[in-house]
Amino acid sequence: MEILSAILHASGAVVNIVAEEAGRRRPALRPTPANSRIGTTSWSQAICAVLVLVFPFAPSASGQVDEYRLKAAFLYNFTKFVEWPPESFKSPDEPIAICVLGRNPFGNVLNETVSGKVVGARAITVRQISDSQATAGCPILFVGAAEEKRFRTIAEDIKGCAVLSVGEAEWFSADGGIITFKLDHGSIRLEINVGAAERAHVRISSKLLALAQAVRRTP
């Protein structure tokens, strides 16, 4: 069973909202139905929320390869748990491109992971890009830790363009990124910036949201 599918079946976690400004835990928030859009009334008060999911992996002698193999698997599985507006694609069978901004830290791993994979009628492809003009046709954009300057130059350009931005650096969420991979003592954490997802007009499945702990960040 593929990684995110296994997590979704194995976990019964709920979303809890922690209000940092109030300094106390609020009641659990029921996940939104799968066919409801982020940014409806149930999420309007959580626009700046960051969702955190912790998933462990076993380091090895080739730990960095294993890290990026796992990240590649997450990127592939995001195609199953994220929806884009229909107008984001030119046709019902246009491929879902996972675009890598600047330097590619995956080597061949990402290509190997998605090779032959299909979600619905859409194949999964990988592209390497260098600027905002090349983000057209990129439903998923991965930004490596070394690409802060490059991402900041395109962040404004991709707002509202139905691009699921995924990064791996501490600065990424604060700069408007939607999902951030973070390493923490042998685990990979996912931080999901709900407000950025809303502004990008991408819908994150309630199944994925229900696995995370939502932390309200002060503006």
Secondary structure in CASP SS format (residue, H / E / C, confidence):
PFRMAT SS
TARGET T0000
AUTHOR 0000-0000-0000
METHOD secondary structure of the structure
MODEL  1
M C 1.00
E C 1.00
I H 1.00
L H 1.00
S H 1.00
A H 1.00
I H 1.00
L H 1.00
H H 1.00
A H 1.00
S C 1.00
G C 1.00
A C 1.00
V C 1.00
V E 1.00
N C 1.00
I E 1.00
V E 1.00
A E 1.00
E C 1.00
E C 1.00
A C 1.00
G C 1.00
R E 1.00
R E 1.00
R C 1.00
P C 1.00
A C 1.00
L E 1.00
R C 1.00
P C 1.00
T C 1.00
P C 1.00
A C 1.00
N C 1.00
S C 1.00
R C 1.00
I C 1.00
G C 1.00
T C 1.00
T H 1.00
S H 1.00
W H 1.00
S H 1.00
Q H 1.00
A H 1.00
I C 1.00
C C 1.00
A E 1.00
V E 1.00
L E 1.00
V E 1.00
L E 1.00
V E 1.00
F E 1.00
P E 1.00
F C 1.00
A C 1.00
P C 1.00
S C 1.00
A C 1.00
S C 1.00
G H 1.00
Q H 1.00
V H 1.00
D H 1.00
E H 1.00
Y H 1.00
R H 1.00
L H 1.00
K H 1.00
A H 1.00
A H 1.00
F H 1.00
L H 1.00
Y H 1.00
N H 1.00
F H 1.00
T H 1.00
K H 1.00
F H 1.00
V E 1.00
E E 1.00
W C 1.00
P C 1.00
P H 1.00
E H 1.00
S H 1.00
F C 1.00
K C 1.00
S C 1.00
P C 1.00
D C 1.00
E C 1.00
P C 1.00
I E 1.00
A E 1.00
I E 1.00
C E 1.00
V E 1.00
L E 1.00
G C 1.00
R C 1.00
N C 1.00
P C 1.00
F C 1.00
G C 1.00
N C 1.00
V H 1.00
L H 1.00
N H 1.00
E H 1.00
T H 1.00
V H 1.00
S C 1.00
G C 1.00
K C 1.00
V E 1.00
V E 1.00
G C 1.00
A C 1.00
R E 1.00
A E 1.00
I E 1.00
T E 1.00
V E 1.00
R E 1.00
Q E 1.00
I E 1.00
S C 1.00
D C 1.00
S H 1.00
Q H 1.00
A H 1.00
T H 1.00
A C 1.00
G C 1.00
C C 1.00
P C 1.00
I E 1.00
L E 1.00
F E 1.00
V E 1.00
G C 1.00
A C 1.00
A C 1.00
E C 1.00
E H 1.00
K H 1.00
R H 1.00
F H 1.00
R H 1.00
T H 1.00
I H 1.00
A H 1.00
E H 1.00
D H 1.00
I H 1.00
K C 1.00
G C 1.00
C C 1.00
A C 1.00
V C 1.00
L E 1.00
S E 1.00
V E 1.00
G E 1.00
E C 1.00
A C 1.00
E C 1.00
W C 1.00
F C 1.00
S C 1.00
A C 1.00
D C 1.00
G C 1.00
G C 1.00
I C 1.00
I E 1.00
T E 1.00
F E 1.00
K E 1.00
L E 1.00
D E 1.00
H C 1.00
G C 1.00
S E 1.00
I E 1.00
R E 1.00
L E 1.00
E E 1.00
I E 1.00
N E 1.00
V H 1.00
G H 1.00
A H 1.00
A H 1.00
E H 1.00
R H 1.00
A H 1.00
H C 1.00
V C 1.00
R E 1.00
I E 1.00
S C 1.00
S H 1.00
K H 1.00
L H 1.00
L H 1.00
A C 1.00
L C 1.00
A C 1.00
Q E 1.00
A E 1.00
V E 1.00
R E 1.00
R C 1.00
T C 1.00
P C 1.00
END
